[in-house]
Amino acid sequence: MRSLTCAVRLAPLFAALLLGGCVTAETVSVDTTATAVPVATRGPDEPRDDLTLGKEHFRARHYGLAEMHFRRAVESRKDDAEAWLGLAASYDELKRYRLADRAYAQALKLIGPTPEFLNNRGYSYLLRGDLRRASQDLSEAQAKDPENEKIRNNLKALDVRARGRG
């Protein structure tokens, strides 16, 4: 009886939620792409393109939304290496490593083996447990940019993993 009473009291709420989505496009235009990102993260004059939204969602750890925006960005500008790296990193976080490899291959064609590229791909290999390839990429990245803190941190994470402590 208690669950029936609860269901009766919650019925108007469920109805409101269901009907709330039944708005025609002519009535209201809603931008649903950025609902998970606080408005305060963007200045009023900052662009809201897919690359920007992809970065915001990635920083907020909304990797599915980040992937969607980075994918849109590379579809509209196939020569945007930053979008390809963002897409690859998003795929890494979603554990879609074959797609990450394809995105890294595109980025490599565009920018070559930069420290940022090598660091990102090395971290990807670290996530997969491929410590040999992670070590190769991260060591090469450090040789090119010895002061880079992100690279040093990834090398430390690799060392911990290699020693069996992580």
C-alpha positions in Angstrom: 0.0 0.0 0.0 2.9 2.3 0.8 4.4 2.0 -2.7 1.0 2.7 -4.3 0.6 5.9 -2.2 4.1 7.0 -3.2 3.4 6.3 -6.9 0.2 8.3 -6.8 2.0 11.2 -5.2 4.8 11.1 -7.7 2.6 10.7 -10.8 2.2 14.5 -11.4 6.0 14.8 -11.3 6.5 12.1 -13.8 3.8 13.5 -16.1 5.5 17.0 -15.9 8.9 15.5 -16.8 7.5 13.6 -19.7 5.4 16.4 -21.0 8.2 18.9 -20.4 10.1 17.4 -23.3 7.1 17.7 -25.7 7.9 21.2 -27.1 7.8 21.9 -30.8 10.8 23.4 -32.4 8.6 26.4 -33.4 7.9 27.2 -29.8 11.3 27.1 -28.0 14.9 26.8 -29.2 17.1 25.1 -26.6 20.8 24.6 -26.8 21.4 21.3 -25.1 25.1 21.0 -26.0 26.4 22.9 -23.1 24.0 22.2 -20.3 26.6 20.3 -18.3 29.2 23.1 -18.3 28.7 26.1 -15.9 28.1 29.3 -17.7 30.8 31.0 -15.7 33.5 29.1 -17.5 33.0 31.1 -20.7 33.3 34.8 -21.2 30.5 36.5 -23.0 32.6 37.2 -26.1 34.3 33.7 -26.2 33.3 31.5 -29.1 31.1 28.5 -28.6 32.4 26.4 -31.4 32.8 22.6 -31.1 36.5 22.8 -30.3 35.8 25.1 -27.4 32.9 23.0 -26.1 35.0 19.8 -26.5 37.7 21.3 -24.3 35.2 22.5 -21.7 33.5 19.1 -21.5 36.9 17.3 -21.3 38.0 19.5 -18.4 34.7 18.8 -16.7 35.4 15.0 -17.3 32.3 14.7 -19.5 34.2 12.6 -22.0 31.2 11.5 -24.0 30.2 15.0 -24.7 33.8 16.0 -25.3 34.1 13.2 -27.9 30.9 14.4 -29.6 32.2 18.0 -29.9 35.7 17.1 -30.9 34.3 14.7 -33.5 32.2 17.5 -34.9 35.2 19.8 -34.9 37.3 17.4 -37.0 34.4 16.7 -39.3 34.2 20.4 -40.1 38.0 21.1 -40.1 40.0 18.0 -41.0 43.3 19.9 -40.6 42.7 20.9 -37.0 45.4 19.0 -35.0 44.2 20.3 -31.7 40.7 18.8 -32.3 42.2 15.5 -33.4 44.3 15.3 -30.2 41.2 16.2 -28.1 39.2 13.5 -29.9 42.0 10.9 -29.3 42.2 11.8 -25.6 38.4 11.6 -25.3 38.5 8.1 -26.9 41.2 7.2 -24.5 39.1 8.1 -21.5 36.2 6.2 -23.0 38.5 3.2 -23.5 37.9 3.2 -27.2 41.5 2.7 -28.1 41.2 1.7 -31.7 39.4 4.9 -32.4 42.0 6.8 -30.4 44.8 5.3 -32.5 43.0 6.5 -35.7 42.7 10.0 -34.2 46.4 10.0 -33.1 47.4 8.9 -36.6 45.6 11.9 -38.1 47.2 14.3 -35.6 50.6 12.8 -36.3 50.1 13.5 -40.1 49.3 17.1 -39.3 51.8 18.1 -36.6 54.4 15.4 -36.4 55.8 14.0 -33.2 55.6 17.1 -31.0 56.2 16.8 -27.3 52.4 17.2 -26.7 51.5 14.6 -29.2 54.1 12.1 -27.8 53.0 12.8 -24.2 49.3 12.2 -25.1 49.9 9.0 -27.1 52.3 7.8 -24.4 49.7 8.3 -21.8 47.2 6.4 -24.0 49.6 3.5 -24.1 50.0 3.7 -20.3 46.2 3.5 -19.9 46.2 0.4 -22.0 49.0 -1.2 -20.1 51.4 -1.1 -23.0 54.3 0.1 -20.9 57.0 -0.4 -23.5 55.4 1.9 -26.1 54.4 4.3 -23.3 58.0 4.5 -22.2 59.2 5.1 -25.8 56.8 8.0 -26.4 57.1 9.6 -23.0 60.9 9.4 -23.1 61.0 11.0 -26.5 58.6 13.7 -25.4 60.8 14.4 -22.4 63.9 14.6 -24.6 62.1 17.3 -26.7 60.7 19.2 -23.7 62.6 18.3 -20.5 60.9 21.0 -18.4 57.3 19.9 -19.2 55.6 19.0 -15.9 52.9 16.9 -17.5 55.4 14.7 -19.2 57.4 14.3 -16.0 54.2 13.4 -14.1 53.3 10.8 -16.8 56.8 9.3 -16.6 56.4 9.0 -12.8 53.0 7.3 -13.3 54.7 4.9 -15.7 57.5 4.2 -13.2 54.9 3.4 -10.5 53.0 1.1 -12.9 56.2 -0.6 -14.0 57.2 -1.3 -10.4 53.8 -2.9 -9.8 52.6 -0.2 -7.4 49.8 1.2 -9.5 
